């Protein structure tokens, strides 16, 4: 497997990335309150935004197996608050040593692809003594224990030097009404 890092995707590469991303995340829209699948126009905007790196995992024969987004330009990613990171890690923020992983898409859970992408992104931040942030929906925490799995993988990769914590959470509430009797 080979990992290629690009600042923008166009043409056939963009089409392959969309198909992979759509396949990986479409099902989550029925399982989560907050939409996990960007609209195609939003996806295209992210894929052409040079502030956001695109990490592509290819098989040895050139088939796209996984795609992740990664940026240390926190204002480039919608709905996260750069001010939070500036307050929490002022030195790392000032030096652009905080990365946000927007998503890791690996449809079909191809063996080892998710871990290889996570490891490569971790190594990139580790070389700069950085901080990595990402969000994980409750479905993936409850179904796959993804928060714990990533923490275990990163502890193993780092020789036990990485620390992890839940930075924040958001609860979506619903209130079903009943007609008056």
Helices and strands as residue ranges (DSSP letters): E 2-6, H 11-25, G 26-30, H 40-48, E 53-58, E 64-71, G 74-76, H 82-88, H 90-94, E 98-105, G 107-109, H 113-126, E 131-134, H 138-144, H 146-158
